[in-house]
Amino acid sequence: MKLSVMSRTIFLPVVLCTVSVAPMVMCAQDDGRNGPPEILVVQREFTKPGRAGMAHEKTEGQFARELEASKGEFYYFALAAMSGPDRTLFLSGYSSLADWESTSKGLAKHPAMMESMDRINMADGDLLSSADSSVWRKRDDMSMNTHDLKGIRYIQIEQFKLKPGHSGEWEEAVKMVMDGYKKGIPEASWVMFQQVYGTGGDDFIVIETMKSLAEVDEHHAGGSKFADAMGKDGLMKLEKLVAGSVEAQQTNLFSINPRMSHVPEEWRKGEPDFWMPKAPGAVKKDEKKPM
């Protein structure tokens, strides 16, 4: 996780996927910690073949320990890819772009920590094939029933790349989807973000949090309720809107990796067994190793 942060899904409905193509998730830096942040910063690190797993966890764990020792107020959590290329996503949230700037400036007040981070970055860089970052803004008008991260272990991210000049059709399609879910599956939950900076063009990501993968099965099983709520004509119109506005789409599944994360103390206290896992092979103080 690179600390030079200024330079460093949800499941948009089952039927939309078919016809086309976090308290919430993001560890915000201030009072937004218990809900989706206004600004989401995502850094992706793609590991070289054979360099994922424990090797990457070791260097990333050093970043987290440096931040903890210096009491740095820069929080993030890591998502390990369960589909697609070997990669880790680091998500951090902010109340605004100004908040992001303020946090970045705060890191510069710890020169000793930043010097240590540079050394860790060199070791981490040897494990990576590439890295990139992007910035996203939350769209409340396209989100539904957002939640917090307590008990969450998996996150699904669906990314949509729009065709130039077709944002109107996209917004109409999303509104139809939301209306269909409110009628057919009112408990459905997701948060949507629109890209502000980064590679690519006019992109949107839809994020859904899950306590277990059984929830994915439940989402698919609920597709018929959504279809019934939309009706045949509604589904046909939705399909045309999506086909006319979406250039490309992909969906990937991730698991939260606590050993590569640096989250607020209240998170760790709330779920200590998850956010403060013991190192592999660790022995409790009151246990003796066999002779």
Secondary structure, 3 states (H helix, E strand, C coil): CCCCCCCCCCCCCHHHHHHHCCCCCCCECCHHHHCCCCEEEEEEEEECCCCCCHHHHHHHHHHHHHHHHHCCCCCEEEEEECCCCCEEEEEEEECCHHHHHHHHHHHCCCHHHHHHHHHHHHHHHCCEEEEEEEEEEECHHHCECCCCCCCCCEEEEEEEEECCCCHHHHHHHHHHHHHHHHHHCCCCCEEEEEEEECCCCCEEEEEEEECCCHHHHHHHHCHHHHHHHHHHHHHHHHHHHHHHHEEEEEEEEEEEEEEEEECCHHHHHHCHHHHCCCCCCCCCCCCCCCC
